[in-house]
Amino acid sequence: MRSGSAGAWVLPPLLLLALLFFYPLLLIVREALGGDGQVPGLAHFGEVLGSRMFRSALWNTMVIAALSTVGCLVLGFVLSVLLAFTPFPGSRMVARLIDTFIALPTFLVALAFTFIYGSAGMINETFVHVLGVARPPVDFLYSQWGVILSEITVYTPFVMRPLLATFSQLDPAQIEVASSLGARALTIVRRIIFPAALPALIAGGSLCLLLTVNEFGIVLFIGAKDVITLPLLVYDLAIQQFDYASACIIAVVNIVLSLGLYTVYRFVLARYGRRRAGLV
Amino acid sequence: MKSPLGTGAAAYRAVAPAADRGSGIAFDGVSVAYGGVTVLEALTLTVNPGEIVALIGPSGSGKTTALRAVAGFVQPATGRIRIGTRDVTDVPPHDRNIGMVVQNYALFPHMRVDENVAFGLRARKAASALVAARVPEALAMVGMAAYARRFPRELSGGQQQRVAIARALAIKPQVLLLDEPLSALDAQIRRSMLDELARLHRELPDLTVLYVTHDQIEALTLADRIGIMRDGKLVAFGPAQALYRHPPNRFAAEFLGRANLLPVTGLEPAADGMARVRFGDVALTARNHHALPAGDECLLCVRPHDVHVEPHADTDNTLVAVVRSIQWQGDTQSVELALGEHVLRLACPPRLTLPGIGDPLPLHFRGTQATLVPVGAALG
């Protein structure tokens, strides 16, 4: 009786989920395997996955995601340590301000960066007009480095959030005792703070990796000529070339990659617990 | 039962460099303020080499601030702090050569017991051979040698605290700072750890210890001298027994052990450091340890266990009070009595037959076991 009524409660959200989420995914997979009126097969799969265009996009995606994640981890760790252990007037407000980045659309940072680092941005304008330099000297924004810098700026708060939560639970007496035993600041960071932060770093890092692999807005907005990532390739094939079959094959790869990274993220949470990972 | 303080302590002493032995601590007019609020006011106090000094007092009295100032975690607004002959007021904590043990142990959870104990030595870049020798010694000293490869989470509270003590001692500190080290333990383990600490200090008589606690039993058991703090000030300081027997002020009398304090008048100094006083119409005698002048108003302090129901041959003071309540506490009976508007407490043997509630009860105490306490606060 009770299980029957529970089933009745579960059914509507499941149906809604299937309609809104799983069915569109299924359509992508079906299109990837041959589309309407065609016999499903893997022949086109091999053709697309073996293409230079796909391999280049996969490489770009992985490199940008990996470097952005490393950047987020390094910057996030340094900023979190400074905010948590060397509090200064207004440090709490700074932490909250950084936190609000999570709420902003990702492409906004790319837009803002064009005003700062773009060829007609503040820095280059200063060099050209004030210092009389002939050509804009800062020229990295429209390359993979511009994408990486934007992603680091956008996704660092995703690392800082669990780190700051973890640091708030770290007993300050551990740091004081370590100091009394003769440890200097760097030793304390290396031997006490970093091990305590490791679960939060792994959780935040895998989340960053997941988000940067799928980042679309920043790459599109930067519009670097040679920086084609998997999401951008899907967009290019589907919207600009109307090659839906190839776009869906790459989308399937993107989904598999994302689910794999999400599995790693869930594994980290299960391994260390949400508390140690700074997520509760 | 075999002492856990085995050969480790002897080995520790044998290899302790002479320079590390017997450094005292000196506070010289140390004040600490947080945001304009003074939490420690002009503390002047000396802990002699090899001595245990306990700082006791209620919450917010400044005792922990004093300890943290020695450790270097708070910067004095005024005054100087010396460890041995070295002025450490402006020296960072990692360079003060202190051992510190805190209430919640603060063991490093990701390190095994031996790694915890080795931490300080490694932080000081000690040679591997020295670390390998010193860690087992320190663990043996606190009876934890068999637990070297455990993680802190696999130990009980008492065992964790022993590891914390071993970790502090492994670096051969000039002074050991103990900040409420037994507060997180349950009563039975606390008693056992108290014995362990007393034994440890007997084994390491050169070790100077500053012990902060709110527990008077811990202070009385361990300390050579006790400082009593209140509202950021040192209100009494002296040898534990002297402070207990002759408290210099009302706060010290009430904070260090239970005390009956009766307002008395008409002080008349007598021979042998005694004095005669009057409590209402009743004449009493007591020790005039603080040499209070004739005619002074003061308090007569007598401890509950020095008040007797049966008169002894040399009992020279008698009062009659009314029984208000009797509490049987196993090895003693705690009796509360009304003496006019004043309350008296006495501790008597558990089998003694007492009158009922509301009945009068004659009380007797020796003048030599009562002491006169000045009304105004004074430092002992």
Interface residues (C-beta under 8 A of the other chain):
Chain A: D171 A173 Q174 E176 V177 A178 S179 S180 L181 G182 A183 R184 T187 R191 I192 P195 A196
Chain B: A71 G72 F73 P92 P93 H94 D95 R96 N97 I98 G99 M100 V102 Q103 N104 A106 L107 F108 P109 H110 F119 G120 A123 R124 A164 R167 A168 I171 L177
